[in-house]
Amino acid sequence: MVVAAVIGVSVVLAVLAFLVPRLSRHPERGTQRTLGAGARAGSKAPGVLGRLFSKPFHSSSRAVSRSGAAGRRSRGRMPF
C-alpha cells in the first residue's frame, strides 16, 4: 500500500514538474518533509531496528526527489 502511494506521488510530481517546473517545488518539499518525519520517527528505534525502520522512508524520499528532477530536466530539453 505504501509502495503504491510513493509510486503515485512520484508520477504526479514528475508530471507536475514537466508541466509547471517552478510550481512543482512546493509539493515536492512537502512530500520530502513528510517522508523525513517518518524517517526520523523510525530511526528512534534502538540499534539495527532504527536503520531498518527509517530506510524505506529515505529511499522513498530519494525516489520522489529524482522524479521531480527528471520532470524538470525533461522539460528543459524540450525544443520549444
N, C-alpha and C positions, 0 to 999 in steps of 0.2 A: 504494500500500500504506500509506504513512504517512498519507495523507488519510483512508483508511478507518479507521485506528486512532484518529485525532483525532476523527472523527465518532462513533465508537463510545464513546470515553471521554466525550465531551460529552453524549451521550444518557444514558449510565449516571449521570453526575454530575447531570444535570437531574432524572432520576427519583429518585435518592437524595436530592437537595436537597428535592424535593417531599414525599417520604415522611418523612424524618428530617432536618430542616434543620440541627440542631446537629451531627449526626454526619457531615454531608457536608463539613464544613470540612477535616477531616484528609486525605481522599483528594484534595480539590481542591488543597490546599497541596503534597501530594506530587507531583501532576502538574505544578504550577507550577514546583516545584524541578527536576524532570526536564527540562522544556522550557527552563528558564532555563540549565541546564548545557549543553544543546545550543546555545542561542543564544550563550553565552559561548565555546564551542569554535568555533563558526562565525565569530564576529567576530574571531578571531585571524588570519584570512587578511588579507593586505595590501590596503589601499585599498578599491576598489569591491567586490571579491570578498567582503570581510568583511561588508559590509552585505547583499550578495546571499545569502550563506550563512546569516546569522542571521535574516533577515526571516521565513522560514517558521516558525521557532520562536516569534518574537514574535507573529505573527498567530495561531498555534495556541494560544498561551498566553492571548491575549485572547479567543478563542472559548471555551475551557474556562472562563474566569472568567465570561463572560457567561452560559453555560448554567447554571452553578451559581447565579448571582444570579437568573436567570429562574425557576428551580425554587423558590427560597426566596420570591421575590416572589409567584409564583402561589399558593403555599401560604398566604401572608399574606392574600391576597384571598379565600380560601375563606370562605363564610358560617358555617361551624361551627368 
